Amino acid sequence: MAEEKKQGFFAKLGSIFTYQPPEHDTFVLPELGDEENYRASAEDMGQADLKNYMDQDDLMKAAGEKKKDENKDKDEKDEKEKEIKRQTSAGLLRRVRSRKEPKEPEENKQNASKEETGVSPDINFSRELIKKELNVPTSVDVVVRDFKLNGKVDAFLVFIDGMADRDVINNFILRQLMNRNLYDKYEGGSMFDYVKENVLSVHQVADLTDYDSAINQALFGVTVLFIDRVGKCLAVDTRGFEKRNIDKPIIEAVVKGSQEAFTENLKTSMIQIRRIIKNKDLVNEFLTVGDSDQSGASIMYVRGITNPSLVKEVKRRLKSIKADFVMGDGMLEQFIEDDPWKIVPQVLTTERPDRVASHLMQGRVAILTESTPLAMVVPATLSTFLHSPEDVHLRWQFGTFLRLIRVFAVLIALLLPALYISLVNFHQEMIPTELLVSIASSREAVPFPSIVELLLMEISFELIREAGLRVPGIIGTTLGIIGALILGQAAVAANIVSPILIIVVAVTALGNFAIPSYTLAFAVRIFRFFFIALGASLGFFGMSAGLVLLGAMMCSIKSFGVPFLAPAWPRTQDSGDLIIRKPIWKRERRPDELNTLNKIKQPGVSMGWVKGEPPAGEKE
């Protein structure tokens, strides 16, 4: 113990530099060759996952399965986890006490026991429990409506006012349930089954067997029916809350192509993709994410193309999230990405249904969330962030030219300020004499060093950009343009900065705006300041070291088992749609790095009219 105290300070000091976080499970996307391998992997996933795909209305199944998994995980905790050993930089084995789990309240234990026993046949008990769980009458938007079936059997409805459609409840549920003429053919037996099969005239109903599922359904806008002396309840789809209409894309606007974007309504977003991909193999699975909030998320992929192991990994990561509240794609992305410490984005986000449909047909998986007009696509590589939704609608020559411009824009946005500061401070001999004289004369009256001058303008431009985003409407755009012009002109007139620096900062900003992905552009903005610091301290040597480190970091990144720089590194077969686009009739293969089940998306001779072949359906 004395030795541990004596070396404790140095051990702690050294652990700052040598500590490594615990490694998480790494996922490697396996390579599958044919349909038999697909079926073998499908059996591992379970036939229920392949044939009986969950719809958005199957929340009760998702919530129940998740609850059972959580209880199973708690029971499987071993006593060895209470004493964790980790190795310090001094080579000592120190015993660290594990954090004590908070005791579960008695109320939670009672709720767990109620869930295990299912819905009580006593309707009074069910009514009081529902009112207590949903804070009735404190919560004024929760409605509990009591009535009688056939004038004899007690029953009640529970729904959230504003999330459920009142017209559907009044005209197709309450009016039907309270109409005695509909019970003339009732000859005894299960009242629950008779109501479900002969009374309700609603397109979608489902049986619920526990209170948790009933409460979750009500929170999603579903109306739940409880009947006396019946040990289950009935969920009736009545969702009808207000939602925003489909509008034009704001972030990914294009000149040629589709002009519709996702909305905050999950079902509407799924329908938009269905309208584009009219394929029976398009699968849509619904999952609940989070513990207390139970946020909804949808997984979409094409069966027969997408690698089943990729689908299984996406579902595993989503189901393993143990947060109370997950708000939209931004939080969800940080929970499921491979390495959250990296600045480079590892999940592609888009607001365009046509872009999601294109990636789905390539073999990727799309994740849609409630209350967010964006979709996430995995796995993502560097090339996907440089592609624009408009590329698929342009001729291959035009698309190639624009992609080369974007690559050049990334280099400009990343390296131009650092290149300027390196040339001015360390490598003046590389500047032509006329240009060097011009730069020196323009900086003659500037009192600040070049690094201070550059940082001042970069930070000022970031402030203008942020202010333009926060000011509403067209005023924000006007503020950004006028603010930049006035600030730049005033700074030059006051001899605070040189005119050539204004040009450098402006061209850098243009390069950043030309990057199609907002998240990649943000990462480039942050990396730019690191390169400015390296260029100001070591010149070209610092920039070279920074490029080596950046390249090594990007080589180490994986997105759901796919290397971030694929197919360039590791080198795989090019699909013809990386940076240099091949003509559309030569793009026969899907991306090789995705290890799809069906690697060929079109035959070698896709234009049958060239060979004089008759159209499909007209062959003898």
Phi, psi and omega in degrees: 000322179294321179295324180292322178292323182295323182259007184297320183295314181291326178296317179293321180295318180288330181293340177297324183263336185255351183292136175236133179294154179298136183284136176271169180297127179268140181251129177244125181285113183287157179264126180244141188254327187213184184291331180294317176298324179297316180293324177297316177293328180295324178295325177295325179288335183102136182294332180294327180287336184267327187257319183255069182292137182288138175263174179298334183277358180264043183294327183297324179291315181297316182293320180294317178296321181293321180295319179295320178298320180294317179295324179293320179296322180293322181290333184273005179290130182264156179292342180294336181289346179286339180236100184259135178248132174228152183263127180271178181292338180276357178086011181268146174265113182252141180268122183246131179285134178282154180290132180287134177286136179296143180294139181283128180298156179298327181296321179293324178295321178295318179297322179295319179294325178293323180293322181294322182281345179087189181289133181284142175292342179283111185291330178294320177296316179297319181297314181293323179294316179297317179297321180291316182291325182261012173058048176266133010263012180298315177279109187284345182270355177269123184249126173243110187251115179268144177196182181236140174272127180058022180073008185231315189267128179288142178204164175208153176250147173228131179203166179259119179292128182104332176260337177256148181280116181296322181298319179294318181295315184288317189270330187244355178240293183297314181298322179289316183292329184263003178274110185291336181296335181283352181257011181295329182270003180284120183243030182094181183096206184282114175295326181299311181292324180295317179296319182294322187264337188235344186253306184289132178246055180242145190289336187218121177225159180207145178278139176238142184241359179217160185288325180300315179296320180296317180293317179298320178297317179297322180291340177266006178097007180271144176266132184247132182251125175249136180237140182295143178065025176235127184274032174201171181229171187238126177263125182244126182288111179229022183297130183198039181282163181293143180215158182282144178288159177293129184235178178285151176296142179258314183280320185246054178290142180228161176274319183239122181136188182296147182240035177233149183235168176293161173242177180285349180274122186295318182294321178297319180296321179293322179295323179299321178288321178299324180294332181273314180259097178266070186232131181295340181271000176288117185254139179231109180252142181248133179229155172257137184241134179100165183269297185269327184280326181055053179293147182269140176219144181243135177251127180236137177201168181253114179291136184097347176242308184289140178296123181300330178294326176294317178298317180297321180291320178298315179295322180297317181292321180292318182289338184274358181289127184245040180261150178290326187215125177237110186258100170073189187287331182297313178288320182295323179300319181288338178280332188250351182289153187296314184227096182290351180278345180278140179285330183293132179293144181241001177230130180275127176249140181212154178252009186249123177297325181293327178289320176297317179299320179297317179291326178297319180288345174276343179115013178267175180243135178253141178238120178247143181236156178288148175065023177221125181276036180225152175239149177254140180236129179226152350283158181241140176241171182300323182295327180293330179285341179266355178273146177252148177301339182280346185299322184290342181263000182253158173297154187296330177293317180293318180297319178297316179300315181293325179291322175296322176298320181292321176299316177297322179295321177297316179296319179297311182295331183273320194244343187299312178299319178294323177296318179297314183292328178291317180295317183290322186269326190237328191235054180295335182292344180273352180270134175304148187301315181298318180291323179296319178296320179296318179294317181296319180292325180287335180263005185298321183266000181277125185278349187260153171297161184296326181292320177294319178299315181292314180297323179299315181287323179296313180294322178298319179293323177296323177296318179296319180297315181292320178296322178295328178285326185278333178283130187288152170067205183290343179297325180297316178297317179297319179298319181295316182291308183294320180299317179295318180295311183294316182296315180295316180295318180293322180294321178291318180295328180273005180059033176274322177227164179268154180298324182293331178290325176299320178295317180298313181294321180294316179295322177299317179296320177297319177298323179291322179291337181281351179285125186293327185268128180294320181291320177293321178298323178294318178297320178297322179298320179288315179298330181300322180291326175295317179292327175298317179296318179293319179293324179287337182263321185231003178068220181296331178294319177295319178296320179296317178297320178296321178294322178296315179295319179296318178296319179296320180296317181290330176292333182274350184278139172230146176242103182053048176085357181254126178303141186294330182265007178295147002270010179289317176214125351294149187291122175231183182289129182283137179275356181084012182221043181271271173248308174278113183275133172277161173304151188299329180283352177258355179270081188268339188248153171279163181306125186292330183291345181277348180052051182288161178288318178248103186278343183258125179256347175201153182289169180298326176248088183274342178259090184295335182292338179293322180274358182078020180283145178288154178298160179298137181098343180254359179287146180283000000 
